[in-house]
Amino acid sequence: MNTTTPRVFIAATQQNDGKTTTSLGLFAALRKRIGRIGFMKPVGQRFEEIEGKRIDEDSVLIDQTFGVSTPLEAMSPIAVEPDFTRRYIEEQNNEHLVKRIQNSFDRAAWEKDFMIIEGTGHAGVGSVFDLSNARVANLLHSKVILVTKGGIGKPIDEIALNAALFDKEGVEVIGVVMNKIIGEKYDYVRDFARRGLARLGLELLGAIPEEPLLANATLGQIRQTIKGTFINAKEKNRRRVKKIVIGAMNSTHVMEHFHPGTLVIAPGDREDVILAALSTSTLTDAEDRAIAGLVLSGDLLPHQSVLDLINNSDVPVIRSPLDSYSVASGIHSMTVKTLPGDVEKIDKIQSLIERHVDVDRLLAKL
């Protein structure tokens, strides 16, 4: 197996801490400094079907963003299907999986000057089939960066727990990137986190402030979460939602809450609220001053005359079988992923990593 190409393994204290954000930003930063960068996610839990193969969605994101010039199956060798764990326990085919990961790394690293390896979940994820993040990092002879959410007590406790498993596997953790630090607490958290991590013998390599843009879902992502369908303006599915309003009050009062980026949720038979939302497209012709859209909940539809207005309106309208509370709860709890082609978010991520992560120090520690 290739042991000469420089590499780093991006792990995290838990799912959705910011591994993909860090990997994407580092890819851009390292490409400026080094040249040809490769990527792989050895074990993926969220995947899509591409030409009959199950490919991790983060590998697709990196490939479509940067044009990695690596076969997708080499970037994503193992996709954990719903019955993957059961079949593994029955068959115990670890040697086959190890060879697949190592061979895929060789293909992904071919003619590359540096490799980024992204883990999945916390350090122990995958232990049930003998491929925890810690063991995979060991198999690929890689040092590790741990990503965690902003804070002092809980994040550092979780770092200590995860670092212990990497240490058990003989893998060196070279530093920590702290993500989503609340703006008004940024300097305070960065200072004490650095001092707290130093007590564990770890270095804070990056402290990334919370960025609202990265947490704002698009209408397309929301439609999928609430099991909805677009009634009109489907082409605006990338419009970003900044705020949610449930139209449970009369139309006069609800309009006071209409601001740019607002998603209005209302039962499909609340025609007064629907008409108030549609009126925003006639009150302003600027995209950035309009409400984000409208969700008709409860699988209800207004009178045909109102439907005709919807079809002639520029306000995107989604119909959902869920009630208003379930729609709002689903949106509140959803995980907002960066999607291929989401230029605004990708540019912001690259800027955040370049500005707030000490990439040169990272390279020196490798």
C-alpha positions in Angstrom: 0.0 0.0 0.0 1.1 3.6 -0.7 2.8 5.0 2.4 4.6 7.9 0.7 1.8 10.4 -0.3 1.3 12.9 2.5 -2.2 12.5 4.1 -4.5 13.6 6.9 -7.6 12.0 8.4 -10.4 14.3 9.3 -12.4 12.9 12.2 -14.9 14.4 14.6 -16.3 14.0 18.1 -19.8 13.3 16.7 -21.8 13.3 13.5 -22.5 16.7 11.9 -19.7 18.6 13.8 -18.2 19.8 10.5 -16.0 17.1 9.0 -17.1 17.8 5.4 -16.9 21.6 5.9 -13.4 21.2 7.1 -12.5 18.7 4.3 -13.9 21.0 1.6 -12.2 24.1 2.9 -8.9 22.3 3.4 -9.0 20.9 -0.1 -9.1 24.4 -1.6 -6.5 25.7 0.8 -4.1 22.8 0.2 -4.5 23.0 -3.5 -3.2 26.5 -3.5 -0.2 25.5 -1.4 0.7 22.0 -2.7 -1.0 21.2 -6.0 -2.9 18.0 -6.8 -5.1 17.0 -3.9 -6.9 13.7 -3.6 -9.9 12.7 -1.4 -11.6 9.6 -0.1 -14.2 8.7 2.5 -13.4 5.1 3.3 -16.7 4.4 5.1 -19.9 6.3 4.2 -23.3 6.1 5.8 -25.2 8.5 3.4 -24.9 7.6 -0.2 -26.6 7.9 -3.6 -26.8 5.6 -6.6 -24.5 6.6 -9.5 -24.2 4.3 -12.5 -25.3 1.3 -10.3 -22.8 2.0 -7.6 -23.4 3.4 -4.1 -21.3 6.5 -3.6 -21.0 8.5 -0.4 -22.6 11.9 -0.9 -19.6 13.8 0.5 -17.4 12.2 -2.1 -19.8 13.4 -4.8 -19.7 16.9 -3.3 -15.9 17.0 -3.4 -15.7 15.5 -6.8 -18.2 17.8 -8.4 -16.7 20.9 -6.7 -13.1 20.3 -7.5 -13.0 17.8 -10.3 -10.7 15.3 -8.4 -10.1 13.1 -11.5 -10.4 9.9 -9.4 -13.0 7.1 -10.0 -15.8 7.7 -7.6 -15.7 4.1 -6.3 -12.1 4.7 -5.2 -13.2 7.8 -3.3 -16.0 5.9 -1.6 -15.1 2.2 -1.3 -17.6 1.2 1.4 -21.2 2.4 1.7 -23.0 1.1 4.8 -26.4 -0.1 3.6 -29.3 -0.8 6.0 -28.4 -4.5 6.3 -24.6 -4.1 6.1 -23.9 -4.7 9.8 -26.1 -7.8 10.0 -24.4 -9.3 6.9 -20.9 -8.5 8.3 -21.7 -10.2 11.7 -22.8 -13.3 9.8 -20.0 -13.4 7.3 -17.0 -11.8 9.2 -15.4 -10.6 5.9 -13.0 -8.0 7.5 -10.0 -8.9 5.4 -11.9 -8.3 2.2 -13.1 -4.8 3.5 -9.6 -3.9 4.6 -8.1 -4.7 1.2 -10.9 -2.8 -0.5 -10.1 0.3 1.6 -6.3 0.1 1.1 -6.6 -0.6 -2.7 -9.0 2.3 -3.1 -6.6 4.6 -1.3 -3.8 3.6 -3.7 -6.1 4.5 -6.6 -7.3 7.7 -5.1 -3.7 8.8 -4.2 -2.4 8.0 -7.7 -0.5 11.1 -9.1 -1.7 13.2 -6.1 0.5 15.4 -4.0 -1.6 15.1 -0.8 -4.6 13.1 0.4 -7.5 14.2 2.5 -9.3 11.2 4.2 -12.7 12.0 5.7 -14.1 9.8 8.5 -17.7 9.2 9.5 -19.2 10.1 12.9 -17.1 9.9 16.0 -13.9 7.8 16.5 -15.7 4.7 17.4 -18.3 4.6 14.5 -17.8 1.4 12.5 -16.5 -0.6 15.5 -19.4 -3.0 15.1 -17.8 -4.2 11.8 -14.2 -3.7 12.9 -13.6 -0.6 10.9 -13.9 2.3 13.4 -12.5 5.6 12.3 -9.5 5.0 14.6 -8.8 1.6 13.0 -9.2 3.0 9.4 -6.8 5.8 10.2 -4.3 3.2 11.4 -4.8 1.0 8.3 -4.1 4.1 6.1 -1.1 5.2 8.1 -2.6 8.6 8.7 -2.4 11.2 11.4 -5.6 12.8 12.5 -7.3 16.2 13.0 -10.3 16.1 15.3 -13.3 18.5 14.5 -15.6 19.4 17.3 -18.4 22.0 18.0 -17.6 25.3 19.7 -17.4 25.3 23.5 -15.2 24.6 26.4 -16.3 21.8 28.8 -18.3 19.3 26.7 -16.2 19.6 23.5 -13.0 19.1 25.3 -14.4 16.1 27.2 -15.5 14.6 23.9 -12.1 15.3 22.4 -10.4 13.5 25.3 -12.7 10.5 24.8 -12.1 10.3 21.0 -8.4 10.9 21.3 -8.1 7.9 23.6 -9.5 5.6 21.0 -7.1 6.9 18.4 -4.3 6.5 20.9 -5.3 2.9 21.5 -5.0 2.2 17.8 -1.6 3.9 17.7 -2.8 6.9 15.7 -1.5 10.4 16.4 -4.0 13.2 16.8 -2.1 16.3 15.6 -4.6 18.9 16.6 -8.2 20.1 16.8 -10.4 22.3 14.7 -13.3 23.9 16.7 -16.4 24.7 14.6 -19.5 26.8 15.0 -18.3 29.0 17.8 -21.0 31.6 18.8 -19.9 35.0 17.5 -20.2 37.0 20.7 -18.2 34.3 22.6 -15.6 33.7 19.9 -12.5 35.2 21.6 -13.4 33.9 25.0 -14.1 30.3 23.7 -11.0 30.3 21.5 -8.7 31.4 24.4 -10.0 28.9 27.0 -10.4 26.0 24.5 -6.7 26.5 23.5 -5.7 26.4 27.1 -7.9 23.4 27.9 -6.7 21.4 24.9 -3.1 22.2 25.9 -3.7 20.3 29.1 -4.4 17.2 27.0 -1.3 17.8 24.9 -3.3 18.9 21.9 -3.1 22.0 19.8 -6.0 24.1 18.6 -5.3 24.4 14.9 -8.5 26.3 14.0 -11.4 28.1 15.5 -14.3 28.7 13.1 -17.1 31.1 14.0 -20.7 30.2 13.5 -21.9 31.2 10.1 -25.7 31.5 9.6 -25.5 30.9 5.9 -24.2 27.4 6.4 -27.2 26.5 8.6 -29.9 27.9 6.3 -31.6 25.1 4.3 -32.8 25.6 0.7 -36.4 25.1 -0.4 -35.3 21.9 -2.2 -33.8 20.4 1.0 -36.9 21.4 3.0 -39.3 19.9 0.4 -37.5 16.6 0.8 -37.6 16.7 4.6 -41.4 17.5 4.7 -42.2 15.0 2.0 -43.6 17.8 -0.1 -44.0 18.7 -3.8 -43.6 22.0 -5.6 -46.9 23.5 -6.9 -45.0 26.2 -8.8 -41.6 28.0 -9.1 -39.7 24.7 -8.7 -36.7 26.4 -10.4 -36.3 28.4 -7.2 -35.5 25.3 -5.2 -32.1 26.7 -4.2 -33.6 29.8 -2.5 -32.4 29.9 1.1 -34.7 30.0 4.1 -33.6 32.2 7.0 -36.7 32.3 9.2 -40.0 30.3 9.6 -43.4 31.7 10.4 -46.5 29.6 11.0 -49.6 31.4 9.7 -51.9 30.7 12.6 -52.9 34.4 13.0 -55.0 36.5 10.7 -53.5 37.8 7.5 -53.0 41.4 8.8 -50.8 40.2 11.7 -49.0 37.5 9.8 -47.8 40.1 7.3 -45.9 41.9 10.0 -43.6 38.9 10.2 -42.8 38.7 6.5 -39.2 39.5 6.0 -36.6 38.5 3.4 -35.9 34.8 3.5 -39.0 34.0 5.5 -40.8 30.7 4.9 -44.5 30.9 5.6 -46.2 27.7 6.8 -50.0 27.6 6.7 -52.8 25.0 6.2 -53.8 24.8 2.6 -57.3 26.1 3.4 -56.1 29.3 5.0 -56.7 31.4 1.9 -56.2 34.7 3.7 -52.7 33.8 4.7 -51.9 32.4 1.3 -53.1 35.5 -0.5 -51.1 37.7 1.9 -48.0 35.6 1.1 -48.6 35.8 -2.6 -49.0 39.6 -2.4 -45.3 39.9 -1.5 -44.4 39.1 -5.1 -46.3 42.2 -6.2 -45.0 44.4 -3.4 -41.3 43.9 -4.4 -39.5 42.8 -7.5 -36.2 42.2 -5.8 -35.3 38.5 -5.1 -33.4 39.4 -1.9 -36.3 41.3 -0.5 -39.0 38.6 -1.1 -40.2 35.9 1.3 -38.5 32.6 0.6 -41.7 30.7 -0.1 -44.9 29.2 1.2 -45.7 25.7 2.5 -49.3 24.5 2.4 -49.7 21.9 5.2 -52.1 19.2 6.0 -52.4 18.0 2.3 -55.0 20.7 1.8 -55.5 23.0 -1.2 -57.2 26.3 -1.5 -60.0 27.1 -4.0 -59.1 26.8 -7.6 -59.2 30.6 -8.1 -56.4 30.8 -5.4 -54.5 27.9 -7.1 -54.6 29.9 -10.3 -53.0 32.8 -8.5 -50.3 30.5 -7.1 -49.5 29.2 -10.6 -49.1 32.7 -11.9 -47.0 33.9 -8.9 -43.3 34.1 -8.4 -43.6 32.9 -4.8 -42.5 29.2 -4.6 -45.2 27.1 -3.0 -44.8 23.6 -1.6 -47.6 21.2 -0.7 -47.0 18.9 2.2 -49.0 16.0 3.7 -47.7 16.9 7.2 -49.5 19.3 9.6 -48.0 22.7 10.3 -46.4 21.7 13.6 -44.8 18.7 12.0 -43.5 20.8 9.1 -41.9 23.3 11.4 -40.5 20.6 13.7 -39.0 18.7 10.8 -37.3 21.9 9.4 -36.0 22.8 12.9 -34.4 19.4 13.4 -33.1 18.8 9.9 -29.4 18.5 9.1 -28.4 21.0 6.5 -25.8 19.6 4.2 -23.7 21.4 1.6 -24.8 20.4 -1.9 -22.9 20.2 -5.2 -23.3 23.5 -7.1 -24.1 25.5 -3.9 -21.6 28.1 -4.9 -22.4 30.7 -2.2 -22.0 28.2 0.6 -18.9 26.6 -0.9 -17.2 30.0 -1.3 -18.0 30.9 2.3 -16.6 27.6 3.6 -13.4 28.1 1.7 -13.1 31.6 3.1 -13.7 30.5 6.7 -11.1 27.7 6.6 -8.5 29.9 4.9 -9.1 32.6 7.5 -9.6 30.6 10.7 -7.5 27.5 10.3 -3.7 27.5 10.5 -3.1 25.4 7.4 0.6 26.0 7.4 0.9 24.9 11.0 -1.2 21.8 10.1 1.2 20.9 7.3 4.2 21.4 9.6 2.8 18.9 12.1 2.4 16.4 9.3 
